[in-house]
Amino acid sequence: MAREIRIEISDEAYEQLKRAAAEKHVPAEAYAGQVLDADLARARFYEGARLFIAEHAEGFAERFGGPAGRSADAA
C-alpha cells in the first residue's frame, strides 16, 4: 500500500530536486520517492549486515582466523 507524506524543503533544495528529476525524466515527487526508497533500502541492508556480523563473527573467526595482516597481539 502506498502512503503519501508531506515535507517541506528549501527553495534551493527543491530546484535541485527538479533538475535531478528532469535528468531522469520523472516528476520531482516521483524522483523524491525513488531516492527515499533507495536510501531506506540501503539503511535496511546495512542494519542486516551489522546484525549478521554480530551473530556470526566469532564463529567465522574461529573457523577461518581473524582479519588478514593483523597479528594476534595487535589488540
Rosetta constraint file for C-alpha pairs under 8 A:
AtomPair CA 9 CA 13 HARMONIC 6.18 0.50
AtomPair CA 9 CA 14 HARMONIC 6.42 0.50
AtomPair CA 10 CA 14 HARMONIC 6.20 0.50
AtomPair CA 11 CA 15 HARMONIC 6.19 0.50
AtomPair CA 12 CA 16 HARMONIC 6.33 0.50
AtomPair CA 13 CA 17 HARMONIC 6.07 0.50
AtomPair CA 14 CA 18 HARMONIC 6.12 0.50
AtomPair CA 15 CA 19 HARMONIC 6.28 0.50
AtomPair CA 16 CA 20 HARMONIC 6.21 0.50
AtomPair CA 17 CA 21 HARMONIC 6.05 0.50
AtomPair CA 17 CA 28 HARMONIC 6.18 0.50
AtomPair CA 17 CA 31 HARMONIC 7.79 0.50
AtomPair CA 17 CA 32 HARMONIC 7.32 0.50
AtomPair CA 18 CA 22 HARMONIC 6.04 0.50
AtomPair CA 18 CA 27 HARMONIC 7.62 0.50
AtomPair CA 18 CA 28 HARMONIC 5.18 0.50
AtomPair CA 19 CA 23 HARMONIC 6.39 0.50
AtomPair CA 20 CA 24 HARMONIC 6.66 0.50
AtomPair CA 20 CA 28 HARMONIC 7.96 0.50
AtomPair CA 20 CA 31 HARMONIC 7.88 0.50
AtomPair CA 21 CA 25 HARMONIC 6.06 0.50
AtomPair CA 21 CA 26 HARMONIC 5.36 0.50
AtomPair CA 21 CA 27 HARMONIC 6.01 0.50
AtomPair CA 21 CA 28 HARMONIC 5.14 0.50
AtomPair CA 21 CA 30 HARMONIC 7.99 0.50
AtomPair CA 21 CA 31 HARMONIC 5.44 0.50
AtomPair CA 22 CA 26 HARMONIC 6.07 0.50
AtomPair CA 22 CA 27 HARMONIC 7.15 0.50
AtomPair CA 22 CA 28 HARMONIC 7.56 0.50
AtomPair CA 24 CA 31 HARMONIC 7.91 0.50
AtomPair CA 26 CA 30 HARMONIC 6.35 0.50
AtomPair CA 26 CA 31 HARMONIC 6.26 0.50
AtomPair CA 27 CA 31 HARMONIC 6.28 0.50
AtomPair CA 28 CA 32 HARMONIC 6.10 0.50
AtomPair CA 29 CA 33 HARMONIC 6.34 0.50
AtomPair CA 30 CA 34 HARMONIC 6.29 0.50
AtomPair CA 31 CA 35 HARMONIC 6.19 0.50
AtomPair CA 32 CA 36 HARMONIC 6.15 0.50
AtomPair CA 33 CA 37 HARMONIC 6.06 0.50
AtomPair CA 34 CA 38 HARMONIC 6.14 0.50
AtomPair CA 35 CA 39 HARMONIC 6.14 0.50
AtomPair CA 36 CA 40 HARMONIC 6.16 0.50
AtomPair CA 37 CA 41 HARMONIC 6.09 0.50
AtomPair CA 38 CA 42 HARMONIC 6.17 0.50
AtomPair CA 39 CA 43 HARMONIC 6.26 0.50
AtomPair CA 40 CA 44 HARMONIC 6.16 0.50
AtomPair CA 41 CA 45 HARMONIC 6.15 0.50
AtomPair CA 42 CA 46 HARMONIC 6.23 0.50
AtomPair CA 43 CA 47 HARMONIC 6.15 0.50
AtomPair CA 44 CA 48 HARMONIC 6.11 0.50
AtomPair CA 45 CA 49 HARMONIC 6.15 0.50
AtomPair CA 46 CA 50 HARMONIC 6.14 0.50
AtomPair CA 47 CA 51 HARMONIC 6.23 0.50
AtomPair CA 48 CA 52 HARMONIC 6.10 0.50
AtomPair CA 49 CA 53 HARMONIC 6.13 0.50
AtomPair CA 50 CA 54 HARMONIC 6.13 0.50
AtomPair CA 51 CA 55 HARMONIC 6.13 0.50
AtomPair CA 52 CA 56 HARMONIC 5.98 0.50
AtomPair CA 52 CA 57 HARMONIC 7.86 0.50
AtomPair CA 53 CA 57 HARMONIC 5.07 0.50
AtomPair CA 56 CA 60 HARMONIC 6.12 0.50
AtomPair CA 57 CA 61 HARMONIC 6.07 0.50
AtomPair CA 58 CA 62 HARMONIC 6.18 0.50
AtomPair CA 59 CA 63 HARMONIC 6.23 0.50
AtomPair CA 60 CA 64 HARMONIC 5.87 0.50
AtomPair CA 60 CA 65 HARMONIC 7.29 0.50
AtomPair CA 61 CA 65 HARMONIC 4.45 0.50
AtomPair CA 61 CA 66 HARMONIC 5.11 0.50
AtomPair CA 62 CA 66 HARMONIC 7.87 0.50
AtomPair CA 66 CA 70 HARMONIC 7.34 0.50
AtomPair CA 70 CA 74 HARMONIC 6.61 0.50
